[in-house]
Amino acid sequence: MRADVVVVGGGPAGLTCGEHLARAGLKVVVIDRRETPNKGKPCGGMLTQRAMRKFRIDLETAEREIYGVAVAVGDRQFNVDYRERVGINVDRTRLGLHLAERVEEEGGVVVRGKKVTHVSFEQGAACYVDGDFKCEAVVFADGVLSLSRRVSGWRWGRSQLGLCAQYLVEVGENIVNELFGCRNHFYYGGEVAPFGYAWIFPKRSSLVVGVGALLSEVKTPLKRYLDQFVRSHPLVAHKLKDGKVIKFETALVPLSGIIDAVCGERWIVVGDAAGAVSAITGEGMYFAMESGRIGAGAVLESYEEGWRKTGEYSGRLRRDIGSELRWSLWLRNFFLRRRLKGGWGLDLSSKRLQRLISDLLVGRKGCRRVIAEALPLVVLRAAKARLGFLRKR
Ligand SMILES: Cc1cc2nc3c(=O)[nH]c(=O)nc-3n(C[C@H](O)[C@H](O)[C@H](O)COP(=O)(O)OP(=O)(O)OC[C@H]3O[C@@H](n4cnc5c(N)ncnc54)[C@H](O)[C@@H]3O)c2cc1C
């Protein structure tokens, strides 16, 4: 089969890229190894309102609409609720179907149930995908363990990856409504996860209960942390005691910021494969779709100019989302350092700080803005503490 562009991987990144390329009139083939693209992708499922709005995601993909967050540090918890919806917890299979339909509506082809094993490039001419597809360019959108690594030689460091373990726990719709409602729950503290956090995201009648940590810091199986969280966390254990675990899964997530190796002659990398995930919130779907959109623009221009411009993708990606992801790394490292010194040292009783943390978690504000707005609060608190100390002396 001949195509202008083959996209390897039909997750949010690949399908968004495919949709944009097909809309622009290119002959696009998106290939996913699953019969239903992206089916069973391990995920908390929180799709922020900014992602819904920008990529016109159908509400039909939602398992639950989200209007707020609950954040716990140790055994202290605060809630922040909004008047308007801040996101949805999606069913990833439905999201995959929705995005695949959109590719097809634009005239693209989605090949289902085919695992790509080999991509080769004939210098200055064409690309071959598994010998079945001949195309002008390839978009790698195949997730964190992307085939692009064979072309680029990219290797993840252990400190650039997060390891996640999660349960899907059936508790019934009444319990979900009563105990979790329309809030996504985040839990922090050294006992929860080594350099990471835990989450409970409510679906319709079940809960996604997960723990994520920096891979380089995981010394004992993460499932132990997850089990301990479920059985013993003071704010959680009693709520989950009658739940039935119906699925357990583990997965890697990039926490690197945009990687160096995102493009070459006739190929680009998008989504998780390119490191497009926030290191502080773990939000990946929005950045995957954004990188897919940016990637499509770069491929299109390159197509029109005889494939001379794929190199410009790197700069655009870094400019449009790379800076936000770099700040997310800075913030993550700030909290890691603080934790090593014992505690975050933040006054979490401050309503303004609570709101800022929440805005960050639901993607209403970017990292840089949150840092800028939180800084005066943190400095003020430190000054007050110092003053109190001097008075006592
Ligand atoms: C436990 C966990 C919880 C998360 N929670 C959230 C959350 O709540 N909100 C959020 O925004 N993000 C979350 N993320 C991150 C988010 O899931 C990812 O960032 C996002 O899915 C990346 O999209 P992608 O299209 O780049 O890759 P993927 O979604 O991984 O899609 C890659 C696709 O490529 C296909 N594929 C792979 N190899 C091949 C091959 N060789 N041939 C053909 N097809 C192939 C796969 O079948 C898959 O469909 C979470 C991640 C994890 C691990």
The ligand as an SDF file (V2000), in Angstrom:
LIG
                    3D

 53 58  0  0  0  0  0  0  0  0999 V2000
   -0.7620    4.7480   34.7910 C   0  0  0  0  0  0  0  0  0  0  0  0
   -0.8510    5.9780   33.9470 C   0  0  0  0  0  0  0  0  0  0  0  0
   -1.8030    6.9410   34.2540 C   0  0  0  0  0  0  0  0  0  0  0  0
   -1.9150    8.0760   33.4400 C   0  0  0  0  0  0  0  0  0  0  0  0
   -2.9000    8.9800   33.7090 N   0  0  0  0  0  0  0  0  0  0  0  0
   -3.0840   10.0570   32.9060 C   0  0  0  0  0  0  0  0  0  0  0  0
   -4.1690   10.9440   33.1170 C   0  0  0  0  0  0  0  0  0  0  0  0
   -4.9860   10.7760   34.0190 O   0  0  0  0  0  0  0  0  0  0  0  0
   -4.3000   12.0030   32.2740 N   0  0  0  0  0  0  0  0  0  0  0  0
   -3.4270   12.2200   31.2320 C   0  0  0  0  0  0  0  0  0  0  0  0
   -3.5930   13.1950   30.4920 O   0  0  0  0  0  0  0  0  0  0  0  0
   -2.3990   11.3670   31.0060 N   0  0  0  0  0  0  0  0  0  0  0  0
   -2.2190   10.2980   31.8000 C   0  0  0  0  0  0  0  0  0  0  0  0
   -1.2020    9.4170   31.5510 N   0  0  0  0  0  0  0  0  0  0  0  0
   -0.3200    9.6570   30.3890 C   0  0  0  0  0  0  0  0  0  0  0  0
   -1.0470    9.3110   29.0800 C   0  0  0  0  0  0  0  0  0  0  0  0
   -1.6700    8.0680   29.1630 O   0  0  0  0  0  0  0  0  0  0  0  0
   -0.0530    9.2860   27.9160 C   0  0  0  0  0  0  0  0  0  0  0  0
    0.7690   10.4180   27.9970 O   0  0  0  0  0  0  0  0  0  0  0  0
   -0.7650    9.2890   26.5600 C   0  0  0  0  0  0  0  0  0  0  0  0
   -1.5360    8.1420   26.4150 O   0  0  0  0  0  0  0  0  0  0  0  0
    0.2730    9.3370   25.4430 C   0  0  0  0  0  0  0  0  0  0  0  0
   -0.3470    9.2050   24.2110 O   0  0  0  0  0  0  0  0  0  0  0  0
    0.4630    8.6160   22.9630 P   0  0  0  0  0  0  0  0  0  0  0  0
   -0.4960    8.6390   21.8390 O   0  0  0  0  0  0  0  0  0  0  0  0
    1.7490    9.3000   22.8330 O   0  0  0  0  0  0  0  0  0  0  0  0
    0.8330    7.1200   23.3590 O   0  0  0  0  0  0  0  0  0  0  0  0
   -0.0820    5.8930   23.7590 P   0  0  0  0  0  0  0  0  0  0  0  0
   -1.3560    6.3380   24.3530 O   0  0  0  0  0  0  0  0  0  0  0  0
    0.7890    4.9980   24.5480 O   0  0  0  0  0  0  0  0  0  0  0  0
   -0.4340    5.2160   22.3700 O   0  0  0  0  0  0  0  0  0  0  0  0
    0.5030    4.4910   21.6390 C   0  0  0  0  0  0  0  0  0  0  0  0
   -0.2560    3.5930   20.6970 C   0  0  0  0  0  0  0  0  0  0  0  0
    0.6770    2.9520   19.8500 O   0  0  0  0  0  0  0  0  0  0  0  0
    0.3010    1.6040   19.6620 C   0  0  0  0  0  0  0  0  0  0  0  0
    1.5320    0.8890   19.3520 N   0  0  0  0  0  0  0  0  0  0  0  0
    2.6250    0.7260   20.1360 C   0  0  0  0  0  0  0  0  0  0  0  0
    3.5780    0.0480   19.4910 N   0  0  0  0  0  0  0  0  0  0  0  0
    3.0700   -0.2380   18.2700 C   0  0  0  0  0  0  0  0  0  0  0  0
    3.5810   -0.9330   17.1360 C   0  0  0  0  0  0  0  0  0  0  0  0
    4.8100   -1.4410   17.1340 N   0  0  0  0  0  0  0  0  0  0  0  0
    2.7840   -1.0560   16.0460 N   0  0  0  0  0  0  0  0  0  0  0  0
    1.5300   -0.5300   16.0410 C   0  0  0  0  0  0  0  0  0  0  0  0
    1.0090    0.1330   17.0800 N   0  0  0  0  0  0  0  0  0  0  0  0
    1.7770    0.2870   18.1820 C   0  0  0  0  0  0  0  0  0  0  0  0
   -0.3510    1.1940   20.9760 C   0  0  0  0  0  0  0  0  0  0  0  0
   -1.2670    0.1480   20.7940 O   0  0  0  0  0  0  0  0  0  0  0  0
   -1.0370    2.4960   21.3980 C   0  0  0  0  0  0  0  0  0  0  0  0
   -2.3820    2.5430   20.9920 O   0  0  0  0  0  0  0  0  0  0  0  0
   -1.0430    8.2750   32.3350 C   0  0  0  0  0  0  0  0  0  0  0  0
   -0.0750    7.3000   32.0550 C   0  0  0  0  0  0  0  0  0  0  0  0
    0.0180    6.1670   32.8370 C   0  0  0  0  0  0  0  0  0  0  0  0
    1.0450    5.1330   32.4840 C   0  0  0  0  0  0  0  0  0  0  0  0
  1  2  1  0
  2  3  1  0
  2 52  2  0
  3  4  2  0
  4  5  1  0
  4 50  1  0
  5  6  2  0
  6  7  1  0
  6 13  1  0
  7  8  2  0
  7  9  1  0
  9 10  1  0
 10 11  2  0
 10 12  1  0
 12 13  2  0
 13 14  1  0
 14 15  1  0
 14 50  1  0
 15 16  1  0
 16 17  1  0
 16 18  1  0
 18 19  1  0
 18 20  1  0
 20 21  1  0
 20 22  1  0
 22 23  1  0
 23 24  1  0
 24 25  2  0
 24 26  1  0
 24 27  1  0
 27 28  1  0
 28 29  2  0
 28 30  1  0
 28 31  1  0
 31 32  1  0
 32 33  1  0
 33 34  1  0
 33 48  1  0
 34 35  1  0
 35 36  1  0
 35 46  1  0
 36 37  1  0
 36 45  1  0
 37 38  2  0
 38 39  1  0
 39 40  1  0
 39 45  2  0
 40 41  1  0
 40 42  2  0
 42 43  1  0
 43 44  2  0
 44 45  1  0
 46 47  1  0
 46 48  1  0
 48 49  1  0
 50 51  2  0
 51 52  1  0
 52 53  1  0
M  END
$$$$
